[in-house]
Amino acid sequence: MALPTESLHTRSFTPTLVDDRAVSLCSLAPGSRATVTDVDASTPEGHRLLELGFLPETEIRVVRRAPLGDPIAFYLRGGQICLRRSEAARIRVLAADPESQI
């Protein structure tokens, strides 16, 4: 999937799904589904998360955690990616309703 030609480093993302229920991506349990609401892109690591596809309104599923909880595997945009807990903490998500997770 091709990303826009405009540099993600020059874009400023504002939360598109503002909700009091938004939580950090690292707080979700394996099997949980969520939608990205915001990414802290104030550092180079945050910019890299945007380049990897963690864009607002992207649907994510937590696949699994390593035995000590770090790293965490996620499924998004047709592929899997592992992030450290500190990297996942930069991503705010809105968890899907448990009833819709079949």
Residue pairs with C-beta under 8 A, 6 or more apart in sequence:
1 53
1 77
1 78
3 51
3 53
8 41
8 47
8 50
8 51
9 47
11 50
12 41
13 38
13 39
13 41
13 50
13 55
13 56
14 38
15 22
15 37
15 38
15 56
15 92
16 37
16 38
16 56
16 57
17 35
17 37
17 56
17 57
17 94
18 37
19 37
19 94
21 94
21 95
22 37
22 38
22 92
22 93
22 94
23 92
23 93
23 94
23 95
24 88
24 89
24 91
24 92
24 93
25 34
25 36
25 60
25 74
25 83
25 88
25 89
25 91
25 92
25 93
26 72
26 85
26 86
26 88
26 89
28 34
28 62
28 93
28 95
29 62
30 62
30 63
30 64
30 65
31 61
31 62
31 101
32 61
32 62
32 95
32 96
32 101
33 59
33 60
33 61
33 62
33 95
33 96
33 100
33 101
34 59
34 60
34 61
34 62
34 93
34 94
34 95
34 96
35 57
35 58
35 59
35 60
35 93
35 94
35 96
36 54
36 55
36 56
36 57
36 58
36 60
36 91
36 92
36 93
37 56
37 92
37 93
37 94
38 56
38 91
38 92
39 46
39 49
39 50
39 54
39 55
39 56
39 90
39 91
39 92
40 46
40 90
40 91
40 92
41 47
41 49
41 50
45 87
45 90
46 90
49 83
49 87
49 90
49 91
52 81
53 76
53 77
53 81
54 60
54 76
54 91
58 76
58 77
59 76
60 74
60 75
60 76
60 93
61 74
61 75
61 76
62 72
62 73
62 74
63 73
63 74
63 75
63 80
64 72
64 73
65 71
65 72
65 73
66 72
69 85
70 84
70 85
71 82
71 83
71 84
71 85
72 82
72 83
72 84
72 85
72 88
73 80
73 81
73 82
74 80
74 81
74 82
74 83
74 88
